[in-house]
Amino acid sequence: MRVSLSITQFPADAGHTPLDRIVRAADDGGIDTVWVADHLVQYAPGTEPTDPHLEAYTTLGWLAARSERVRLGAMVSPVTFRPPTLLIKAVSTLATLSGGRAWLGVGTGYHEQEAAQMGIPMPPLAERFERLEDTLQLAHRMFAGDDTAFEGRHVRAGRPLNHPTPARRPRILVGGAGEKKTLPLVARYADACNLFDIPDGGVTLRRKLDVLAQACEDAGRPRAEIETTVGTALHPDETPAAFAERCAALGELGAEHVGVITRTPWTDDDLARLAEGARLLAA
């Protein structure tokens, strides 16, 4: 099982681990991916909007320069934040500069308060799903170097140039667990889904995976091509052994990759426990 870490809160005081030390610890500790939350304002539970929050792709580029192995991505980029060609170009640039370590993590977006405060468009949800599908279709084209004119339901690009084309296509993750629209989009366009660790004995996770399997069958695509990622939290004072045991249980339900957050900014102790837990899982 792969283990990744997600930065949802940025260092705010001396007790928090600096970003460069986080990514180096991930590089050295066998962590698969470092994700950053793609928001413009800090909205994590227990925080204030004035707490530090950095723009995602500037941060990912900075992290790429301070790491060698770990993959990098946003969890996840709302399609309302950037024109699709700009988002795809940003991920392509990250892939080129990092030696092929970039993900495209993308979703519909949801935070109406952030949109209102920051002047970001927030179309109705049905339109955001249509824009998400346009973006996914365009990403496949641009990552492959196809610059023919694109016309989706909402997105139009006369000649979507993308040079240099990434030597290794960024993997595509679609965020969200909706059964009617999101998981069918995963089945048609994505390399990974992102589900949630809900404490109900695995009932919800099993159902979501059953829906995804049916969506793959409907799309004529092997289910095995799509990586199952599950978001979970590292509990305060959770031992590496307890974390590894919990992840192993998720693996029995079908998870292949866990993305781990903390409820406060990452600390050296958190990183050490996560790395040891990942080592135990791999043993």
C-alpha positions in Angstrom: 0.0 0.0 0.0 1.2 3.5 -0.9 1.2 6.1 1.9 1.1 9.9 1.1 0.8 13.0 3.2 -1.4 16.0 2.5 -0.6 19.5 3.7 -3.9 21.1 4.6 -2.4 23.6 7.1 0.8 25.5 6.5 3.5 26.1 9.2 2.5 29.0 11.5 4.9 28.9 14.4 8.1 27.4 15.6 6.4 24.2 16.7 5.5 23.3 13.1 7.8 21.6 10.7 8.9 23.9 7.8 7.8 22.9 4.3 11.3 22.0 3.1 11.8 19.6 6.0 8.3 18.1 5.4 9.2 17.3 1.7 12.6 16.0 2.6 11.2 13.8 5.3 8.7 12.4 2.8 11.5 11.9 0.3 13.6 10.0 2.8 10.8 8.2 4.5 9.3 6.2 1.6 6.2 8.5 1.3 4.6 8.2 -2.1 3.2 11.8 -2.7 3.1 15.1 -1.0 -0.2 16.8 -1.7 -1.2 20.4 -0.9 -4.7 21.7 -0.6 -5.7 24.0 -3.5 -7.5 26.8 -1.7 -6.7 30.5 -1.6 -7.9 30.9 2.0 -7.4 28.7 5.0 -10.7 26.9 5.9 -9.6 23.7 7.6 -11.6 22.9 10.7 -10.3 24.7 13.8 -8.5 27.4 11.8 -9.1 31.1 11.0 -9.3 32.5 7.5 -6.4 34.7 8.3 -4.1 31.7 9.1 -1.3 31.1 6.5 -2.3 29.4 3.3 -0.1 29.3 0.2 -1.1 29.0 -3.5 -0.9 25.4 -4.5 1.2 25.4 -7.7 3.8 27.9 -6.6 4.2 25.8 -3.5 4.5 22.5 -5.5 7.2 24.0 -7.8 9.1 25.1 -4.7 8.7 21.6 -3.2 9.9 20.0 -6.4 13.2 21.9 -6.2 13.7 20.5 -2.7 13.0 16.9 -3.3 14.2 14.1 -5.6 11.8 11.1 -5.4 8.4 12.0 -3.9 5.5 12.7 -6.2 3.6 16.0 -6.0 0.1 17.2 -6.5 -2.9 19.3 -5.5 -5.7 17.6 -3.5 -7.6 18.8 -5.5 -7.8 21.7 -7.9 -11.3 23.1 -8.5 -12.1 23.6 -12.1 -13.3 27.1 -11.3 -10.0 28.4 -10.0 -8.0 28.6 -13.3 -8.8 28.3 -17.0 -8.3 24.7 -18.0 -5.4 25.3 -20.3 -3.6 27.2 -17.5 -4.2 24.4 -15.0 -3.0 21.7 -17.5 0.0 23.9 -18.4 0.9 24.3 -14.7 0.8 20.6 -14.1 2.8 19.9 -17.3 5.4 22.4 -16.1 5.5 20.7 -12.7 6.0 17.4 -14.4 8.8 18.7 -16.6 10.7 20.4 -13.9 10.3 17.6 -11.4 11.3 14.8 -13.7 7.8 13.4 -14.1 6.6 13.5 -10.5 3.4 15.4 -11.0 -0.2 14.5 -10.5 -3.2 16.4 -11.9 -5.7 16.3 -9.0 -9.0 18.0 -10.0 -12.6 18.3 -8.9 -15.7 20.4 -9.3 -15.0 22.8 -6.3 -17.4 23.3 -3.6 -16.5 26.2 -1.3 -19.1 29.0 -1.9 -17.7 31.3 0.9 -14.2 31.2 -0.6 -15.6 31.9 -4.1 -17.6 34.9 -2.8 -14.7 36.3 -0.8 -12.1 35.9 -3.5 -14.1 36.8 -6.5 -13.9 33.3 -8.0 -16.8 32.0 -10.3 -19.0 29.4 -8.8 -21.4 28.2 -11.4 -24.2 25.8 -10.5 -23.0 22.3 -9.7 -24.3 20.7 -12.9 -22.3 23.2 -14.9 -19.2 22.5 -12.8 -19.5 18.8 -13.6 -19.6 19.7 -17.3 -16.6 21.9 -16.9 -14.8 19.1 -15.1 -15.4 16.7 -18.0 -14.2 19.3 -20.5 -11.1 19.8 -18.4 -10.4 16.0 -18.2 -10.9 15.6 -21.9 -8.6 18.5 -22.7 -5.9 17.3 -20.2 -5.7 13.9 -22.0 -5.2 15.8 -25.3 -2.7 18.3 -24.1 -0.6 15.8 -22.1 -0.4 13.8 -25.4 0.7 16.9 -27.4 -2.5 17.1 -29.4 -3.0 20.8 -30.2 -6.1 20.4 -32.4 -9.0 22.7 -31.7 -11.0 21.7 -28.7 -14.7 22.5 -28.1 -16.4 21.2 -25.0 -19.6 22.2 -23.5 -18.1 25.2 -21.9 -14.3 25.1 -22.7 -13.0 26.2 -26.1 -9.4 26.3 -27.2 -8.4 27.1 -30.8 -5.0 25.6 -30.5 -4.1 24.2 -27.0 -0.3 24.1 -27.3 1.6 22.4 -24.6 5.3 22.4 -25.2 7.3 20.8 -23.8 4.9 18.0 -23.6 5.5 16.0 -20.4 7.8 13.0 -21.1 5.7 11.0 -18.6 2.0 11.8 -18.6 0.9 13.1 -15.2 -1.5 10.7 -13.4 -5.0 12.1 -13.1 -6.9 11.9 -9.8 -10.5 13.0 -9.7 -11.6 14.1 -6.2 -15.1 13.3 -4.8 -17.2 10.2 -4.2 -20.5 11.0 -5.9 -22.1 7.9 -7.3 -24.1 9.5 -10.2 -21.5 11.8 -11.8 -18.1 11.7 -10.1 -17.3 8.0 -10.1 -18.5 7.6 -13.7 -16.0 10.4 -14.6 -13.3 8.6 -12.8 -14.1 5.5 -14.8 -13.8 7.3 -18.1 -10.9 9.6 -17.6 -8.9 9.2 -14.3 -6.0 7.0 -13.1 -7.2 7.3 -9.5 -10.2 8.0 -7.4 -10.2 9.7 -3.9 -12.6 8.2 -1.4 -12.9 8.8 2.4 -12.2 6.8 5.5 -15.7 6.8 7.1 -16.0 5.0 10.4 -18.9 2.7 9.5 -17.2 -0.7 9.2 -16.4 -0.2 5.6 -20.0 -0.1 4.4 -19.7 3.2 2.5 -16.3 2.4 1.0 -17.4 -1.0 -0.3 -20.5 0.6 -1.9 -18.4 3.3 -3.6 -16.1 0.7 -5.0 -19.0 -1.4 -6.2 -20.3 1.7 -8.0 -16.9 2.4 -9.5 -16.6 -1.2 -10.7 -19.9 -0.9 -12.4 -19.0 2.4 -14.0 -15.8 0.9 -15.3 -17.8 -2.0 -16.8 -20.2 0.5 -18.4 -17.2 2.5 -19.8 -15.5 -0.7 -21.1 -12.4 -0.1 -19.0 -10.6 -2.5 -16.6 -11.3 -1.6 -13.0 -7.6 -2.5 -12.2 -6.4 0.5 -14.2 -7.8 2.9 -11.5 -5.9 3.3 -8.2 -8.1 3.5 -5.1 -6.9 6.3 -2.8 -8.5 6.9 0.5 -8.1 10.0 2.7 -7.6 9.5 6.4 -6.2 11.4 9.4 -3.2 10.6 11.5 -4.6 10.7 15.0 -2.8 12.6 17.8 -0.4 10.2 19.6 -1.4 7.3 17.3 1.4 4.8 17.3 3.0 3.7 14.0 1.8 0.2 14.7 -1.8 1.3 15.2 -1.6 3.5 12.1 -0.3 0.6 10.0 -3.0 -1.7 11.4 -5.7 0.8 10.5 -4.3 1.2 7.0 -4.1 -2.6 6.5 -7.8 -2.8 7.4 -8.5 -0.2 4.7 -6.5 -2.3 2.3 -8.7 -5.3 3.1 -11.7 -3.1 2.0 -10.0 -2.3 -1.3 -7.8 0.8 -0.6 -4.4 0.8 -2.4 -3.2 4.2 -1.4 -3.9 6.3 1.7 -3.5 10.1 1.8 -2.9 11.3 5.3 -3.8 14.6 6.9 -3.2 16.0 10.4 -5.6 18.2 12.2 -2.9 20.7 12.9 0.2 21.6 10.8 2.7 18.8 10.5 5.3 18.3 13.2 8.5 16.3 13.2 6.8 13.8 15.5 3.9 13.4 13.1 6.4 12.8 10.2 8.4 10.3 12.1 5.3 8.3 13.1 4.0 8.4 9.5 7.3 7.2 8.1 7.5 4.3 10.6 3.9 3.4 10.0 4.6 3.3 6.2 7.7 1.1 6.9 5.6 -1.3 8.9 3.0 -1.5 6.2 5.6 -2.3 3.6 7.3 -5.0 5.8 
